[in-house]
Amino acid sequence: MNLNASATLTDTTTSSSRPLAGQTVTFAVGDDTIRHDTADSHGMASRSGLRRVP
């Protein structure tokens, strides 16, 4: 069965409750890396509409 689904992935990177801007965030499903992103000035990284179709 093939699934055609999309998702929004979000991460907030902090240390001592302060945002860590510029940090690399890796979004993964199991052992499969889906996307790398860089946290913005608020420590947030987000991607939407990502698809993984086997």
N, C-alpha and C positions, 0 to 999 in steps of 0.2 A: 504494500500500500504506500503510495506517495502522498505526503501531506504538503499542502501549499499554505503556509501560515506565516504571518509577520509578527514582529514583536518590537516593543520599545524597551531598551536597556538603559538603566540609569544607575549612576554611582556617585556618592558624595564622599570625597576623601578628606579626612580631618586628622588632626593630632591635637590632643588637649582641647578639643572642641573648636579648634581654629582651622579654617580651610587650608588645604595644601594645593596651591595653584601650581600648574606646570608638571604635575606628576603624571606618569604614564599609567593608564588604566587598561587592563586586558579583559575584554568580555569573552567568556567561553561557555560552551555547552559541553559538559563532560570533558573530554580531552581535546575537543575541537575548538581552536581559537576562531572566534567570529570576527572580532574587530579590536584594534588598538585605538585608543583615543587619549587626548591630553586634557587634564582637568583645567577648567577655566579659573578665573580669579576668585570664584566662590567655592572652588574645590569640586565642581560638578562636571561630570562627563555623561553624555547621553547620546544615543543613536536610536532612530526609529525606522520602521519599514524594512528591517533586516529580514532576509529570507534564507532559509536553509532547506533545500529540497533534495532529498536523497536520490 
